[in-house]
């Protein structure tokens, strides 16, 4: 049973990685084509991911998108990953090379939010 579970994970997890802002919903045929899986196997994997709430079905369409458990894991990973401390050394290097202030921003709707700032050492900023 462990081997079957591992094979299911090996085949199921790549399905979750297909979704992005350009492809928020995918059909069984689309997933099967991209991953070169049979449609039967793809459907079985998608049904399992639906039952575990990693995928959700788009209302009125035979298309699927990420579900609540995918969101839960993403939010938890986001909390555990301190983007500013990862970016800060690169921002310092860029500020030195360009002699400019460097901002790390995130988009929130139509607004940008400054997450981190590394000031230029030049008097004029």
CNS distance restraints for C-alpha pairs under 8 A (distance, minus, plus):
assign (resid   1 and name CA) (resid   5 and name CA) 6.17 0.50 0.50
assign (resid   2 and name CA) (resid   6 and name CA) 6.09 0.50 0.50
assign (resid   3 and name CA) (resid   7 and name CA) 6.14 0.50 0.50
assign (resid   4 and name CA) (resid   8 and name CA) 6.11 0.50 0.50
assign (resid   5 and name CA) (resid   9 and name CA) 6.23 0.50 0.50
assign (resid   6 and name CA) (resid  10 and name CA) 6.06 0.50 0.50
assign (resid   7 and name CA) (resid  11 and name CA) 6.15 0.50 0.50
assign (resid   8 and name CA) (resid  12 and name CA) 5.62 0.50 0.50
assign (resid   8 and name CA) (resid  45 and name CA) 7.54 0.50 0.50
assign (resid   9 and name CA) (resid  13 and name CA) 5.61 0.50 0.50
assign (resid  10 and name CA) (resid  14 and name CA) 7.21 0.50 0.50
assign (resid  11 and name CA) (resid  15 and name CA) 7.41 0.50 0.50
assign (resid  11 and name CA) (resid  45 and name CA) 7.76 0.50 0.50
assign (resid  12 and name CA) (resid  16 and name CA) 7.33 0.50 0.50
assign (resid  12 and name CA) (resid  45 and name CA) 5.81 0.50 0.50
assign (resid  12 and name CA) (resid  46 and name CA) 7.72 0.50 0.50
assign (resid  12 and name CA) (resid  49 and name CA) 7.72 0.50 0.50
assign (resid  13 and name CA) (resid  17 and name CA) 6.85 0.50 0.50
assign (resid  14 and name CA) (resid  18 and name CA) 6.63 0.50 0.50
assign (resid  14 and name CA) (resid  35 and name CA) 7.92 0.50 0.50
assign (resid  15 and name CA) (resid  19 and name CA) 7.68 0.50 0.50
assign (resid  15 and name CA) (resid  31 and name CA) 6.89 0.50 0.50
assign (resid  15 and name CA) (resid  35 and name CA) 7.83 0.50 0.50
assign (resid  16 and name CA) (resid  54 and name CA) 7.87 0.50 0.50
assign (resid  16 and name CA) (resid  55 and name CA) 8.00 0.50 0.50
assign (resid  16 and name CA) (resid  66 and name CA) 7.20 0.50 0.50
assign (resid  18 and name CA) (resid  23 and name CA) 7.60 0.50 0.50
assign (resid  18 and name CA) (resid  31 and name CA) 7.79 0.50 0.50
assign (resid  19 and name CA) (resid  23 and name CA) 5.42 0.50 0.50
assign (resid  19 and name CA) (resid  24 and name CA) 5.45 0.50 0.50
assign (resid  19 and name CA) (resid  25 and name CA) 7.10 0.50 0.50
assign (resid  19 and name CA) (resid  26 and name CA) 7.74 0.50 0.50
assign (resid  19 and name CA) (resid  65 and name CA) 7.23 0.50 0.50
assign (resid  19 and name CA) (resid  66 and name CA) 7.31 0.50 0.50
assign (resid  20 and name CA) (resid  24 and name CA) 5.55 0.50 0.50
assign (resid  24 and name CA) (resid  65 and name CA) 5.73 0.50 0.50
assign (resid  24 and name CA) (resid  66 and name CA) 7.55 0.50 0.50
assign (resid  25 and name CA) (resid  58 and name CA) 7.43 0.50 0.50
assign (resid  25 and name CA) (resid  63 and name CA) 5.70 0.50 0.50
assign (resid  25 and name CA) (resid  64 and name CA) 5.01 0.50 0.50
assign (resid  25 and name CA) (resid  65 and name CA) 4.56 0.50 0.50
assign (resid  25 and name CA) (resid  66 and name CA) 7.90 0.50 0.50
assign (resid  26 and name CA) (resid  30 and name CA) 5.96 0.50 0.50
assign (resid  26 and name CA) (resid  31 and name CA) 6.48 0.50 0.50
assign (resid  26 and name CA) (resid  63 and name CA) 5.10 0.50 0.50
assign (resid  26 and name CA) (resid  64 and name CA) 5.28 0.50 0.50
assign (resid  26 and name CA) (resid  65 and name CA) 6.64 0.50 0.50
assign (resid  27 and name CA) (resid  31 and name CA) 6.25 0.50 0.50
assign (resid  27 and name CA) (resid  62 and name CA) 6.20 0.50 0.50
assign (resid  27 and name CA) (resid  63 and name CA) 4.41 0.50 0.50
assign (resid  27 and name CA) (resid  64 and name CA) 6.21 0.50 0.50
assign (resid  28 and name CA) (resid  32 and name CA) 6.06 0.50 0.50
assign (resid  28 and name CA) (resid  39 and name CA) 6.57 0.50 0.50
assign (resid  28 and name CA) (resid  42 and name CA) 6.33 0.50 0.50
assign (resid  28 and name CA) (resid  43 and name CA) 6.04 0.50 0.50
assign (resid  28 and name CA) (resid  46 and name CA) 7.67 0.50 0.50
assign (resid  28 and name CA) (resid  62 and name CA) 7.90 0.50 0.50
assign (resid  28 and name CA) (resid  63 and name CA) 7.21 0.50 0.50
assign (resid  29 and name CA) (resid  33 and name CA) 6.02 0.50 0.50
assign (resid  29 and name CA) (resid  39 and name CA) 6.19 0.50 0.50
assign (resid  30 and name CA) (resid  34 and name CA) 6.17 0.50 0.50
assign (resid  31 and name CA) (resid  35 and name CA) 6.08 0.50 0.50
assign (resid  31 and name CA) (resid  37 and name CA) 7.85 0.50 0.50
assign (resid  31 and name CA) (resid  42 and name CA) 7.06 0.50 0.50
assign (resid  32 and name CA) (resid  36 and name CA) 5.38 0.50 0.50
assign (resid  32 and name CA) (resid  37 and name CA) 4.66 0.50 0.50
assign (resid  32 and name CA) (resid  38 and name CA) 5.90 0.50 0.50
assign (resid  32 and name CA) (resid  39 and name CA) 5.54 0.50 0.50
assign (resid  32 and name CA) (resid  42 and name CA) 5.77 0.50 0.50
assign (resid  33 and name CA) (resid  37 and name CA) 6.73 0.50 0.50
assign (resid  37 and name CA) (resid  41 and name CA) 6.62 0.50 0.50
assign (resid  37 and name CA) (resid  42 and name CA) 6.18 0.50 0.50
assign (resid  38 and name CA) (resid  42 and name CA) 6.09 0.50 0.50
assign (resid  39 and name CA) (resid  43 and name CA) 5.96 0.50 0.50
assign (resid  40 and name CA) (resid  44 and name CA) 6.37 0.50 0.50
assign (resid  41 and name CA) (resid  45 and name CA) 6.25 0.50 0.50
assign (resid  42 and name CA) (resid  46 and name CA) 6.09 0.50 0.50
assign (resid  43 and name CA) (resid  47 and name CA) 6.08 0.50 0.50
assign (resid  44 and name CA) (resid  48 and name CA) 6.35 0.50 0.50
assign (resid  45 and name CA) (resid  49 and name CA) 6.26 0.50 0.50
assign (resid  46 and name CA) (resid  50 and name CA) 6.05 0.50 0.50
assign (resid  46 and name CA) (resid  55 and name CA) 7.40 0.50 0.50
assign (resid  47 and name CA) (resid  51 and name CA) 6.25 0.50 0.50
assign (resid  48 and name CA) (resid  52 and name CA) 6.34 0.50 0.50
assign (resid  49 and name CA) (resid  53 and name CA) 6.12 0.50 0.50
assign (resid  49 and name CA) (resid  54 and name CA) 5.13 0.50 0.50
assign (resid  49 and name CA) (resid  55 and name CA) 5.48 0.50 0.50
assign (resid  50 and name CA) (resid  54 and name CA) 5.95 0.50 0.50
assign (resid  50 and name CA) (resid  55 and name CA) 4.72 0.50 0.50
assign (resid  50 and name CA) (resid  56 and name CA) 5.70 0.50 0.50
assign (resid  50 and name CA) (resid  57 and name CA) 7.62 0.50 0.50
assign (resid  50 and name CA) (resid  67 and name CA) 7.72 0.50 0.50
assign (resid  52 and name CA) (resid  69 and name CA) 7.54 0.50 0.50
assign (resid  53 and name CA) (resid  67 and name CA) 5.27 0.50 0.50
assign (resid  53 and name CA) (resid  68 and name CA) 5.83 0.50 0.50
assign (resid  53 and name CA) (resid  69 and name CA) 5.42 0.50 0.50
assign (resid  53 and name CA) (resid  70 and name CA) 7.54 0.50 0.50
assign (resid  54 and name CA) (resid  66 and name CA) 5.91 0.50 0.50
assign (resid  54 and name CA) (resid  67 and name CA) 4.57 0.50 0.50
assign (resid  54 and name CA) (resid  68 and name CA) 6.24 0.50 0.50
assign (resid  54 and name CA) (resid  69 and name CA) 4.92 0.50 0.50
assign (resid  54 and name CA) (resid  70 and name CA) 4.97 0.50 0.50
assign (resid  55 and name CA) (resid  64 and name CA) 6.38 0.50 0.50
assign (resid  55 and name CA) (resid  65 and name CA) 5.49 0.50 0.50
assign (resid  55 and name CA) (resid  66 and name CA) 4.39 0.50 0.50
assign (resid  55 and name CA) (resid  67 and name CA) 4.09 0.50 0.50
assign (resid  55 and name CA) (resid  68 and name CA) 7.48 0.50 0.50
assign (resid  55 and name CA) (resid  69 and name CA) 7.94 0.50 0.50
assign (resid  55 and name CA) (resid  70 and name CA) 7.40 0.50 0.50
assign (resid  56 and name CA) (resid  64 and name CA) 5.59 0.50 0.50
assign (resid  56 and name CA) (resid  65 and name CA) 5.42 0.50 0.50
assign (resid  56 and name CA) (resid  66 and name CA) 5.93 0.50 0.50
assign (resid  56 and name CA) (resid  67 and name CA) 4.81 0.50 0.50
assign (resid  56 and name CA) (resid  68 and name CA) 7.93 0.50 0.50
assign (resid  57 and name CA) (resid  61 and name CA) 7.53 0.50 0.50
assign (resid  57 and name CA) (resid  62 and name CA) 6.99 0.50 0.50
assign (resid  57 and name CA) (resid  63 and name CA) 5.93 0.50 0.50
assign (resid  57 and name CA) (resid  64 and name CA) 4.49 0.50 0.50
assign (resid  57 and name CA) (resid  65 and name CA) 6.40 0.50 0.50
assign (resid  58 and name CA) (resid  62 and name CA) 6.89 0.50 0.50
assign (resid  58 and name CA) (resid  63 and name CA) 5.52 0.50 0.50
assign (resid  58 and name CA) (resid  64 and name CA) 5.55 0.50 0.50
assign (resid  58 and name CA) (resid  65 and name CA) 6.80 0.50 0.50
assign (resid  66 and name CA) (resid  70 and name CA) 6.03 0.50 0.50
assign (resid  66 and name CA) (resid  71 and name CA) 7.40 0.50 0.50
assign (resid  67 and name CA) (resid  71 and name CA) 6.48 0.50 0.50
assign (resid  68 and name CA) (resid  72 and name CA) 6.08 0.50 0.50
assign (resid  69 and name CA) (resid  73 and name CA) 6.19 0.50 0.50
assign (resid  70 and name CA) (resid  74 and name CA) 6.13 0.50 0.50
assign (resid  71 and name CA) (resid  75 and name CA) 6.08 0.50 0.50
assign (resid  72 and name CA) (resid  76 and name CA) 6.22 0.50 0.50
assign (resid  73 and name CA) (resid  77 and name CA) 6.05 0.50 0.50
assign (resid  74 and name CA) (resid  78 and name CA) 6.06 0.50 0.50
assign (resid  75 and name CA) (resid  79 and name CA) 6.28 0.50 0.50
assign (resid  76 and name CA) (resid  80 and name CA) 6.29 0.50 0.50
assign (resid  77 and name CA) (resid  81 and name CA) 6.03 0.50 0.50
assign (resid  78 and name CA) (resid  82 and name CA) 7.45 0.50 0.50
assign (resid  82 and name CA) (resid  86 and name CA) 6.59 0.50 0.50
assign (resid  83 and name CA) (resid  87 and name CA) 6.07 0.50 0.50
assign (resid  84 and name CA) (resid  88 and name CA) 5.77 0.50 0.50
assign (resid  84 and name CA) (resid 104 and name CA) 7.76 0.50 0.50
assign (resid  84 and name CA) (resid 115 and name CA) 6.88 0.50 0.50
assign (resid  84 and name CA) (resid 116 and name CA) 6.26 0.50 0.50
assign (resid  85 and name CA) (resid  89 and name CA) 7.63 0.50 0.50
assign (resid  86 and name CA) (resid  90 and name CA) 7.99 0.50 0.50
assign (resid  87 and name CA) (resid  91 and name CA) 6.10 0.50 0.50
assign (resid  87 and name CA) (resid 104 and name CA) 7.93 0.50 0.50
assign (resid  88 and name CA) (resid  92 and name CA) 6.16 0.50 0.50
assign (resid  88 and name CA) (resid 116 and name CA) 7.68 0.50 0.50
assign (resid  88 and name CA) (resid 118 and name CA) 7.72 0.50 0.50
assign (resid  89 and name CA) (resid  93 and name CA) 6.33 0.50 0.50
assign (resid  90 and name CA) (resid  94 and name CA) 6.11 0.50 0.50
assign (resid  91 and name CA) (resid  95 and name CA) 6.03 0.50 0.50
assign (resid  91 and name CA) (resid 102 and name CA) 6.11 0.50 0.50
assign (resid  91 and name CA) (resid 103 and name CA) 7.76 0.50 0.50
assign (resid  91 and name CA) (resid 118 and name CA) 6.48 0.50 0.50
assign (resid  92 and name CA) (resid  96 and name CA) 6.26 0.50 0.50
assign (resid  92 and name CA) (resid 102 and name CA) 7.81 0.50 0.50
assign (resid  92 and name CA) (resid 118 and name CA) 6.21 0.50 0.50
assign (resid  93 and name CA) (resid  97 and name CA) 6.17 0.50 0.50
assign (resid  94 and name CA) (resid  98 and name CA) 5.91 0.50 0.50
assign (resid  94 and name CA) (resid  99 and name CA) 7.94 0.50 0.50
assign (resid  94 and name CA) (resid 102 and name CA) 7.24 0.50 0.50
assign (resid  95 and name CA) (resid  99 and name CA) 5.34 0.50 0.50
assign (resid  95 and name CA) (resid 100 and name CA) 5.16 0.50 0.50
assign (resid  95 and name CA) (resid 101 and name CA) 5.74 0.50 0.50
assign (resid  95 and name CA) (resid 102 and name CA) 5.80 0.50 0.50
assign (resid  95 and name CA) (resid 118 and name CA) 6.89 0.50 0.50
assign (resid  95 and name CA) (resid 119 and name CA) 7.25 0.50 0.50
assign (resid  95 and name CA) (resid 120 and name CA) 5.81 0.50 0.50
assign (resid  96 and name CA) (resid 100 and name CA) 7.34 0.50 0.50
assign (resid  96 and name CA) (resid 120 and name CA) 7.18 0.50 0.50
assign (resid  96 and name CA) (resid 121 and name CA) 7.83 0.50 0.50
assign (resid  99 and name CA) (resid 120 and name CA) 5.72 0.50 0.50
assign (resid  99 and name CA) (resid 121 and name CA) 6.95 0.50 0.50
assign (resid  99 and name CA) (resid 122 and name CA) 6.44 0.50 0.50
assign (resid 100 and name CA) (resid 119 and name CA) 7.24 0.50 0.50
assign (resid 100 and name CA) (resid 120 and name CA) 4.83 0.50 0.50
assign (resid 100 and name CA) (resid 121 and name CA) 7.82 0.50 0.50
assign (resid 100 and name CA) (resid 122 and name CA) 7.38 0.50 0.50
assign (resid 100 and name CA) (resid 125 and name CA) 6.83 0.50 0.50
assign (resid 101 and name CA) (resid 117 and name CA) 7.25 0.50 0.50
assign (resid 101 and name CA) (resid 118 and name CA) 5.76 0.50 0.50
assign (resid 101 and name CA) (resid 119 and name CA) 4.47 0.50 0.50
assign (resid 101 and name CA) (resid 120 and name CA) 4.38 0.50 0.50
assign (resid 101 and name CA) (resid 125 and name CA) 6.66 0.50 0.50
assign (resid 102 and name CA) (resid 117 and name CA) 5.85 0.50 0.50
assign (resid 102 and name CA) (resid 118 and name CA) 5.26 0.50 0.50
assign (resid 102 and name CA) (resid 119 and name CA) 6.54 0.50 0.50
assign (resid 102 and name CA) (resid 120 and name CA) 7.47 0.50 0.50
assign (resid 103 and name CA) (resid 114 and name CA) 6.65 0.50 0.50
assign (resid 103 and name CA) (resid 115 and name CA) 7.57 0.50 0.50
assign (resid 103 and name CA) (resid 116 and name CA) 5.89 0.50 0.50
assign (resid 103 and name CA) (resid 117 and name CA) 4.61 0.50 0.50
assign (resid 103 and name CA) (resid 118 and name CA) 6.54 0.50 0.50
assign (resid 104 and name CA) (resid 114 and name CA) 5.91 0.50 0.50
assign (resid 104 and name CA) (resid 115 and name CA) 5.49 0.50 0.50
assign (resid 104 and name CA) (resid 116 and name CA) 5.08 0.50 0.50
assign (resid 104 and name CA) (resid 117 and name CA) 6.34 0.50 0.50
assign (resid 105 and name CA) (resid 112 and name CA) 6.07 0.50 0.50
assign (resid 105 and name CA) (resid 113 and name CA) 5.28 0.50 0.50
assign (resid 105 and name CA) (resid 114 and name CA) 4.35 0.50 0.50
assign (resid 105 and name CA) (resid 115 and name CA) 5.33 0.50 0.50
assign (resid 105 and name CA) (resid 116 and name CA) 7.12 0.50 0.50
assign (resid 106 and name CA) (resid 112 and name CA) 5.53 0.50 0.50
assign (resid 106 and name CA) (resid 113 and name CA) 5.20 0.50 0.50
assign (resid 106 and name CA) (resid 114 and name CA) 6.57 0.50 0.50
assign (resid 106 and name CA) (resid 115 and name CA) 6.91 0.50 0.50
assign (resid 107 and name CA) (resid 111 and name CA) 5.81 0.50 0.50
assign (resid 107 and name CA) (resid 112 and name CA) 4.49 0.50 0.50
assign (resid 107 and name CA) (resid 113 and name CA) 6.23 0.50 0.50
assign (resid 108 and name CA) (resid 112 and name CA) 5.90 0.50 0.50
assign (resid 108 and name CA) (resid 113 and name CA) 6.89 0.50 0.50
assign (resid 119 and name CA) (resid 125 and name CA) 7.92 0.50 0.50
assign (resid 120 and name CA) (resid 125 and name CA) 6.65 0.50 0.50
